[in-house]
Amino acid sequence: MTVKVYSTTSCPYCVMAKKFLSAHNIEYQDINVGEDKAAADEMVEKSGQRGVPVLDINGTIIIGFDMGAIKQALGLP
């Protein structure tokens, strides 16, 4: 399973998303779009917007910290 979290250091919802993944022992790649312009462009291409967090879970794009959508994409109850 591939999980990417597009985030910034100042985003509280990004922190919550990463804590949620860690709490469920889900490994993820944290991509700081505030420091990486190419990653920011990739995120916009995938999601159609600049807001963070954006999660890419096996190709399923989730915008914001949407716990229900994250659980569903991960197959969690």
Biopython code that builds the backbone (N, CA, C, O; Angstrom):
import numpy as np
from Bio.PDB.StructureBuilder import StructureBuilder

atoms = [
    (1, "MET", "N", (0.845, -1.179, 0.000)),
    (1, "MET", "CA", (0.000, 0.000, 0.000)),
    (1, "MET", "C", (0.892, 1.245, 0.000)),
    (1, "MET", "O", (1.868, 1.328, 0.746)),
    (2, "THR", "N", (0.542, 2.188, -0.834)),
    (2, "THR", "CA", (1.291, 3.429, -0.909)),
    (2, "THR", "C", (0.431, 4.563, -0.380)),
    (2, "THR", "O", (-0.675, 4.796, -0.867)),
    (3, "VAL", "N", (0.948, 5.272, 0.625)),
    (3, "VAL", "CA", (0.232, 6.402, 1.202)),
    (3, "VAL", "C", (1.159, 7.608, 1.185)),
    (3, "VAL", "O", (2.258, 7.572, 1.736)),
    (4, "LYS", "N", (0.696, 8.681, 0.539)),
    (4, "LYS", "CA", (1.434, 9.936, 0.526)),
    (4, "LYS", "C", (0.572, 10.997, 1.185)),
    (4, "LYS", "O", (-0.632, 11.074, 0.942)),
    (5, "VAL", "N", (1.198, 11.814, 2.021)),
    (5, "VAL", "CA", (0.504, 12.942, 2.653)),
    (5, "VAL", "C", (1.204, 14.213, 2.186)),
    (5, "VAL", "O", (2.354, 14.476, 2.539)),
    (6, "TYR", "N", (0.490, 14.990, 1.389)),
    (6, "TYR", "CA", (1.001, 16.287, 0.960)),
    (6, "TYR", "C", (0.599, 17.282, 2.044)),
    (6, "TYR", "O", (-0.584, 17.442, 2.344)),
    (7, "SER", "N", (1.599, 17.951, 2.631)),
    (7, "SER", "CA", (1.330, 18.772, 3.806)),
    (7, "SER", "C", (2.267, 19.978, 3.854)),
    (7, "SER", "O", (3.160, 20.140, 3.022)),
    (8, "THR", "N", (2.025, 20.814, 4.862)),
    (8, "THR", "CA", (2.948, 21.902, 5.205)),
    (8, "THR", "C", (3.207, 21.830, 6.699)),
    (8, "THR", "O", (2.469, 21.170, 7.431)),
    (9, "THR", "N", (4.247, 22.502, 7.151)),
    (9, "THR", "CA", (4.591, 22.445, 8.576)),
    (9, "THR", "C", (3.600, 23.203, 9.447)),
    (9, "THR", "O", (3.487, 22.914, 10.638)),
    (10, "SER", "N", (2.879, 24.168, 8.879)),
    (10, "SER", "CA", (1.994, 25.011, 9.693)),
    (10, "SER", "C", (0.533, 24.572, 9.666)),
    (10, "SER", "O", (-0.328, 25.278, 10.192)),
    (11, "CYS", "N", (0.241, 23.430, 9.070)),
    (11, "CYS", "CA", (-1.145, 22.991, 8.877)),
    (11, "CYS", "C", (-1.584, 22.044, 10.000)),
    (11, "CYS", "O", (-1.070, 20.931, 10.099)),
    (12, "PRO", "N", (-2.535, 22.475, 10.850)),
    (12, "PRO", "CA", (-2.971, 21.595, 11.942)),
    (12, "PRO", "C", (-3.699, 20.350, 11.452)),
    (12, "PRO", "O", (-3.605, 19.300, 12.088)),
    (13, "TYR", "N", (-4.421, 20.439, 10.343)),
    (13, "TYR", "CA", (-5.123, 19.264, 9.821)),
    (13, "TYR", "C", (-4.147, 18.243, 9.241)),
    (13, "TYR", "O", (-4.415, 17.042, 9.240)),
    (14, "CYS", "N", (-3.025, 18.734, 8.754)),
    (14, "CYS", "CA", (-1.975, 17.823, 8.271)),
    (14, "CYS", "C", (-1.433, 17.012, 9.442)),
    (14, "CYS", "O", (-1.238, 15.801, 9.333)),
    (15, "VAL", "N", (-1.191, 17.686, 10.559)),
    (15, "VAL", "CA", (-0.700, 17.004, 11.760)),
    (15, "VAL", "C", (-1.706, 15.951, 12.209)),
    (15, "VAL", "O", (-1.320, 14.835, 12.559)),
    (16, "MET", "N", (-2.996, 16.295, 12.203)),
    (16, "MET", "CA", (-4.028, 15.340, 12.625)),
    (16, "MET", "C", (-4.067, 14.133, 11.690)),
    (16, "MET", "O", (-4.212, 12.999, 12.147)),
    (17, "ALA", "N", (-3.941, 14.370, 10.385)),
    (17, "ALA", "CA", (-3.960, 13.258, 9.425)),
    (17, "ALA", "C", (-2.780, 12.317, 9.667)),
    (17, "ALA", "O", (-2.943, 11.097, 9.661)),
    (18, "LYS", "N", (-1.600, 12.884, 9.878)),
    (18, "LYS", "CA", (-0.408, 12.061, 10.104)),
    (18, "LYS", "C", (-0.496, 11.316, 11.430)),
    (18, "LYS", "O", (-0.079, 10.161, 11.516)),
    (19, "LYS", "N", (-1.031, 11.960, 12.465)),
    (19, "LYS", "CA", (-1.222, 11.272, 13.755)),
    (19, "LYS", "C", (-2.202, 10.117, 13.611)),
    (19, "LYS", "O", (-2.000, 9.048, 14.187)),
    (20, "PHE", "N", (-3.270, 10.336, 12.838)),
    (20, "PHE", "CA", (-4.262, 9.285, 12.609)),
    (20, "PHE", "C", (-3.605, 8.081, 11.933)),
    (20, "PHE", "O", (-3.806, 6.943, 12.358)),
    (21, "LEU", "N", (-2.823, 8.331, 10.885)),
    (21, "LEU", "CA", (-2.143, 7.234, 10.188)),
    (21, "LEU", "C", (-1.183, 6.509, 11.120)),
    (21, "LEU", "O", (-1.148, 5.278, 11.145)),
    (22, "SER", "N", (-0.407, 7.264, 11.884)),
    (22, "SER", "CA", (0.552, 6.655, 12.821)),
    (22, "SER", "C", (-0.165, 5.822, 13.878)),
    (22, "SER", "O", (0.302, 4.743, 14.244)),
    (23, "ALA", "N", (-1.287, 6.315, 14.362)),
    (23, "ALA", "CA", (-2.049, 5.595, 15.389)),
    (23, "ALA", "C", (-2.558, 4.252, 14.872)),
    (23, "ALA", "O", (-2.782, 3.324, 15.650)),
    (24, "HIS", "N", (-2.739, 4.152, 13.549)),
    (24, "HIS", "CA", (-3.202, 2.903, 12.949)),
    (24, "HIS", "C", (-2.050, 2.124, 12.298)),
    (24, "HIS", "O", (-2.270, 1.220, 11.492)),
    (25, "ASN", "N", (-0.818, 2.498, 12.668)),
    (25, "ASN", "CA", (0.383, 1.813, 12.169)),
    (25, "ASN", "C", (0.446, 1.776, 10.641)),
    (25, "ASN", "O", (0.867, 0.783, 10.047)),
    (26, "ILE", "N", (0.022, 2.872, 10.021)),
    (26, "ILE", "CA", (0.082, 2.986, 8.563)),
    (26, "ILE", "C", (1.330, 3.791, 8.209)),
    (26, "ILE", "O", (1.483, 4.937, 8.633)),
    (27, "GLU", "N", (2.215, 3.181, 7.432)),
    (27, "GLU", "CA", (3.401, 3.911, 6.979)),
    (27, "GLU", "C", (2.993, 4.859, 5.864)),
    (27, "GLU", "O", (2.157, 4.522, 5.026)),
    (28, "TYR", "N", (3.581, 6.036, 5.857)),
    (28, "TYR", "CA", (3.245, 7.026, 4.841)),
    (28, "TYR", "C", (4.468, 7.853, 4.495)),
    (28, "TYR", "O", (5.425, 7.943, 5.263)),
    (29, "GLN", "N", (4.408, 8.453, 3.319)),
    (29, "GLN", "CA", (5.448, 9.372, 2.879)),
    (29, "GLN", "C", (4.919, 10.782, 3.105)),
    (29, "GLN", "O", (3.893, 11.162, 2.540)),
    (30, "ASP", "N", (5.612, 11.552, 3.924)),
    (30, "ASP", "CA", (5.225, 12.931, 4.209)),
    (30, "ASP", "C", (5.923, 13.843, 3.208)),
    (30, "ASP", "O", (7.152, 13.896, 3.157)),
    (31, "ILE", "N", (5.142, 14.552, 2.422)),
    (31, "ILE", "CA", (5.687, 15.412, 1.378)),
    (31, "ILE", "C", (5.344, 16.857, 1.715)),
    (31, "ILE", "O", (4.178, 17.251, 1.684)),
    (32, "ASN", "N", (6.364, 17.641, 2.035)),
    (32, "ASN", "CA", (6.167, 19.037, 2.423)),
    (32, "ASN", "C", (6.100, 19.907, 1.173)),
    (32, "ASN", "O", (7.123, 20.216, 0.562)),
    (33, "VAL", "N", (4.887, 20.297, 0.803)),
    (33, "VAL", "CA", (4.703, 21.083, -0.420)),
    (33, "VAL", "C", (5.097, 22.547, -0.221)),
    (33, "VAL", "O", (5.197, 23.297, -1.192)),
    (34, "GLY", "N", (5.321, 22.956, 1.018)),
    (34, "GLY", "CA", (5.801, 24.299, 1.281)),
    (34, "GLY", "C", (7.269, 24.453, 0.926)),
    (34, "GLY", "O", (7.737, 25.567, 0.687)),
    (35, "GLU", "N", (7.997, 23.349, 0.889)),
    (35, "GLU", "CA", (9.433, 23.370, 0.602)),
    (35, "GLU", "C", (9.785, 22.763, -0.749)),
    (35, "GLU", "O", (10.916, 22.908, -1.213)),
    (36, "ASP", "N", (8.830, 22.082, -1.388)),
    (36, "ASP", "CA", (9.115, 21.359, -2.621)),
    (36, "ASP", "C", (8.113, 21.765, -3.700)),
    (36, "ASP", "O", (6.981, 21.281, -3.717)),
    (37, "LYS", "N", (8.534, 22.657, -4.598)),
    (37, "LYS", "CA", (7.633, 23.176, -5.629)),
    (37, "LYS", "C", (7.150, 22.070, -6.568)),
    (37, "LYS", "O", (5.983, 22.061, -6.958)),
    (38, "ALA", "N", (8.023, 21.148, -6.931)),
    (38, "ALA", "CA", (7.627, 20.051, -7.814)),
    (38, "ALA", "C", (6.537, 19.198, -7.158)),
    (38, "ALA", "O", (5.590, 18.774, -7.821)),
    (39, "ALA", "N", (6.676, 18.952, -5.855)),
    (39, "ALA", "CA", (5.668, 18.177, -5.128)),
    (39, "ALA", "C", (4.356, 18.952, -5.049)),
    (39, "ALA", "O", (3.280, 18.365, -5.157)),
    (40, "ALA", "N", (4.443, 20.263, -4.863)),
    (40, "ALA", "CA", (3.232, 21.098, -4.826)),
    (40, "ALA", "C", (2.509, 21.027, -6.172)),
    (40, "ALA", "O", (1.284, 20.917, -6.218)),
    (41, "ASP", "N", (3.263, 21.089, -7.256)),
    (41, "ASP", "CA", (2.663, 20.981, -8.592)),
    (41, "ASP", "C", (2.016, 19.613, -8.787)),
    (41, "ASP", "O", (0.935, 19.510, -9.369)),
    (42, "GLU", "N", (2.681, 18.559, -8.299)),
    (42, "GLU", "CA", (2.137, 17.198, -8.395)),
    (42, "GLU", "C", (0.826, 17.100, -7.621)),
    (42, "GLU", "O", (-0.137, 16.497, -8.093)),
    (43, "MET", "N", (0.795, 17.698, -6.426)),
    (43, "MET", "CA", (-0.409, 17.674, -5.595)),
    (43, "MET", "C", (-1.565, 18.380, -6.300)),
    (43, "MET", "O", (-2.687, 17.872, -6.311)),
    (44, "VAL", "N", (-1.301, 19.541, -6.886)),
    (44, "VAL", "CA", (-2.347, 20.291, -7.590)),
    (44, "VAL", "C", (-2.850, 19.502, -8.791)),
    (44, "VAL", "O", (-4.046, 19.498, -9.083)),
    (45, "GLU", "N", (-1.934, 18.836, -9.485)),
    (45, "GLU", "CA", (-2.329, 18.022, -10.636)),
    (45, "GLU", "C", (-3.248, 16.879, -10.211)),
    (45, "GLU", "O", (-4.218, 16.566, -10.901)),
    (46, "LYS", "N", (-2.939, 16.259, -9.073)),
    (46, "LYS", "CA", (-3.750, 15.136, -8.584)),
    (46, "LYS", "C", (-5.091, 15.585, -8.013)),
    (46, "LYS", "O", (-6.116, 14.945, -8.248)),
    (47, "SER", "N", (-5.082, 16.701, -7.253)),
    (47, "SER", "CA", (-6.267, 17.085, -6.486)),
    (47, "SER", "C", (-7.060, 18.230, -7.107)),
    (47, "SER", "O", (-8.249, 18.388, -6.828)),
    (48, "GLY", "N", (-6.405, 19.028, -7.947)),
    (48, "GLY", "CA", (-7.079, 20.181, -8.518)),
    (48, "GLY", "C", (-7.114, 21.385, -7.602)),
    (48, "GLY", "O", (-7.805, 22.361, -7.893)),
    (49, "GLN", "N", (-6.381, 21.335, -6.501)),
    (49, "GLN", "CA", (-6.366, 22.480, -5.595)),
    (49, "GLN", "C", (-5.081, 22.560, -4.814)),
    (49, "GLN", "O", (-4.282, 21.623, -4.799)),
    (50, "ARG", "N", (-4.889, 23.706, -4.156)),
    (50, "ARG", "CA", (-3.651, 23.968, -3.425)),
    (50, "ARG", "C", (-3.769, 23.727, -1.913)),
    (50, "ARG", "O", (-2.762, 23.762, -1.206)),
    (51, "GLY", "N", (-4.968, 23.488, -1.421)),
    (51, "GLY", "CA", (-5.153, 23.287, 0.020)),
    (51, "GLY", "C", (-4.553, 21.980, 0.495)),
    (51, "GLY", "O", (-4.515, 20.995, -0.241)),
    (52, "VAL", "N", (-4.086, 21.981, 1.733)),
    (52, "VAL", "CA", (-3.541, 20.771, 2.342)),
    (52, "VAL", "C", (-4.346, 20.430, 3.597)),
    (52, "VAL", "O", (-4.989, 21.315, 4.160)),
    (53, "PRO", "N", (-4.331, 19.201, 4.040)),
    (53, "PRO", "CA", (-3.609, 18.077, 3.457)),
    (53, "PRO", "C", (-4.335, 17.476, 2.257)),
    (53, "PRO", "O", (-5.551, 17.595, 2.109)),
    (54, "VAL", "N", (-3.554, 16.835, 1.420)),
    (54, "VAL", "CA", (-4.078, 15.969, 0.369)),
    (54, "VAL", "C", (-3.420, 14.620, 0.588)),
    (54, "VAL", "O", (-2.196, 14.519, 0.670)),
    (55, "LEU", "N", (-4.241, 13.584, 0.682)),
    (55, "LEU", "CA", (-3.715, 12.234, 0.851)),
    (55, "LEU", "C", (-3.922, 11.459, -0.437)),
    (55, "LEU", "O", (-4.979, 11.541, -1.063)),
    (56, "ASP", "N", (-2.915, 10.713, -0.821)),
    (56, "ASP", "CA", (-2.987, 9.820, -1.966)),
    (56, "ASP", "C", (-2.799, 8.412, -1.411)),
    (56, "ASP", "O", (-1.691, 8.014, -1.051)),
    (57, "ILE", "N", (-3.901, 7.667, -1.348)),
    (57, "ILE", "CA", (-3.870, 6.306, -0.797)),
    (57, "ILE", "C", (-4.125, 5.344, -1.947)),
    (57, "ILE", "O", (-5.263, 5.161, -2.380)),
    (58, "ASN", "N", (-3.059, 4.735, -2.433)),
    (58, "ASN", "CA", (-3.149, 3.814, -3.585)),
    (58, "ASN", "C", (-3.893, 4.444, -4.751)),
    (58, "ASN", "O", (-4.662, 3.763, -5.429)),
    (59, "GLY", "N", (-3.680, 5.740, -4.998)),
    (59, "GLY", "CA", (-4.321, 6.414, -6.121)),
    (59, "GLY", "C", (-5.648, 7.062, -5.800)),
    (59, "GLY", "O", (-6.190, 7.800, -6.623)),
    (60, "THR", "N", (-6.188, 6.799, -4.611)),
    (60, "THR", "CA", (-7.408, 7.472, -4.170)),
    (60, "THR", "C", (-7.009, 8.800, -3.543)),
    (60, "THR", "O", (-6.245, 8.829, -2.579)),
    (61, "ILE", "N", (-7.520, 9.894, -4.085)),
    (61, "ILE", "CA", (-7.160, 11.226, -3.604)),
    (61, "ILE", "C", (-8.200, 11.700, -2.601)),
    (61, "ILE", "O", (-9.398, 11.716, -2.884)),
    (62, "ILE", "N", (-7.719, 12.085, -1.424)),
    (62, "ILE", "CA", (-8.587, 12.588, -0.360)),
    (62, "ILE", "C", (-8.109, 13.986, -0.009)),
    (62, "ILE", "O", (-6.945, 14.195, 0.330)),
    (63, "ILE", "N", (-9.028, 14.939, -0.096)),
    (63, "ILE", "CA", (-8.702, 16.327, 0.175)),
    (63, "ILE", "C", (-9.155, 16.661, 1.594)),
    (63, "ILE", "O", (-10.319, 16.473, 1.948)),
    (64, "GLY", "N", (-8.217, 17.157, 2.398)),
    (64, "GLY", "CA", (-8.533, 17.501, 3.775)),
    (64, "GLY", "C", (-8.449, 16.279, 4.680)),
    (64, "GLY", "O", (-8.221, 15.159, 4.224)),
    (65, "PHE", "N", (-8.639, 16.525, 5.975)),
    (65, "PHE", "CA", (-8.622, 15.425, 6.941)),
    (65, "PHE", "C", (-10.035, 14.868, 7.057)),
    (65, "PHE", "O", (-10.777, 15.206, 7.979)),
    (66, "ASP", "N", (-10.395, 14.008, 6.106)),
    (66, "ASP", "CA", (-11.711, 13.366, 6.042)),
    (66, "ASP", "C", (-11.541, 11.950, 6.585)),
    (66, "ASP", "O", (-11.231, 11.019, 5.842)),
    (67, "MET", "N", (-11.748, 11.806, 7.890)),
    (67, "MET", "CA", (-11.468, 10.536, 8.558)),
    (67, "MET", "C", (-12.246, 9.377, 7.935)),
    (67, "MET", "O", (-11.691, 8.291, 7.766)),
    (68, "GLY", "N", (-13.510, 9.583, 7.594)),
    (68, "GLY", "CA", (-14.313, 8.517, 6.996)),
    (68, "GLY", "C", (-13.746, 8.057, 5.666)),
    (68, "GLY", "O", (-13.650, 6.858, 5.407)),
    (69, "ALA", "N", (-13.372, 9.005, 4.828)),
    (69, "ALA", "CA", (-12.808, 8.658, 3.517)),
    (69, "ALA", "C", (-11.445, 7.982, 3.667)),
    (69, "ALA", "O", (-11.116, 7.061, 2.919)),
    (70, "ILE", "N", (-10.652, 8.448, 4.643)),
    (70, "ILE", "CA", (-9.342, 7.837, 4.895)),
    (70, "ILE", "C", (-9.513, 6.398, 5.353)),
    (70, "ILE", "O", (-8.832, 5.501, 4.857)),
    (71, "LYS", "N", (-10.419, 6.175, 6.297)),
    (71, "LYS", "CA", (-10.672, 4.808, 6.780)),
    (71, "LYS", "C", (-11.127, 3.908, 5.637)),
    (71, "LYS", "O", (-10.668, 2.773, 5.511)),
    (72, "GLN", "N", (-12.026, 4.419, 4.809)),
    (72, "GLN", "CA", (-12.531, 3.618, 3.704)),
    (72, "GLN", "C", (-11.408, 3.270, 2.723)),
    (72, "GLN", "O", (-11.308, 2.126, 2.279)),
    (73, "ALA", "N", (-10.570, 4.241, 2.385)),
    (73, "ALA", "CA", (-9.479, 3.995, 1.436)),
    (73, "ALA", "C", (-8.469, 2.993, 1.999)),
    (73, "ALA", "O", (-7.853, 2.236, 1.249)),
    (74, "LEU", "N", (-8.304, 2.994, 3.332)),
    (74, "LEU", "CA", (-7.353, 2.089, 3.982)),
    (74, "LEU", "C", (-7.973, 0.743, 4.323)),
    (74, "LEU", "O", (-7.260, -0.187, 4.701)),
    (75, "GLY", "N", (-9.302, 0.624, 4.195)),
    (75, "GLY", "CA", (-9.982, -0.608, 4.565)),
    (75, "GLY", "C", (-10.099, -0.796, 6.063)),
    (75, "GLY", "O", (-10.141, -1.925, 6.552)),
    (76, "LEU", "N", (-10.151, 0.320, 6.802)),
    (76, "LEU", "CA", (-10.283, 0.257, 8.261)),
    (76, "LEU", "C", (-11.755, 0.296, 8.639)),
    (76, "LEU", "O", (-12.569, 0.895, 7.936)),
    (77, "PRO", "N", (-12.098, -0.352, 9.764)),
    (77, "PRO", "CA", (-13.501, -0.324, 10.214)),
    (77, "PRO", "C", (-13.901, 1.042, 10.746)),
    (77, "PRO", "O", (-15.044, 1.232, 11.161)),
]
sb = StructureBuilder()
sb.init_structure("model")
sb.init_model(0)
sb.init_chain("A")
sb.init_seg("    ")
for serial, (resi, resn, name, xyz) in enumerate(atoms, 1):
    if name == "N":
        sb.init_residue(resn, " ", resi, " ")
    sb.init_atom(name, np.array(xyz, "f"), 0.0, 1.0, " ", f" {name:<3s}", serial, name[0])
structure = sb.get_structure()
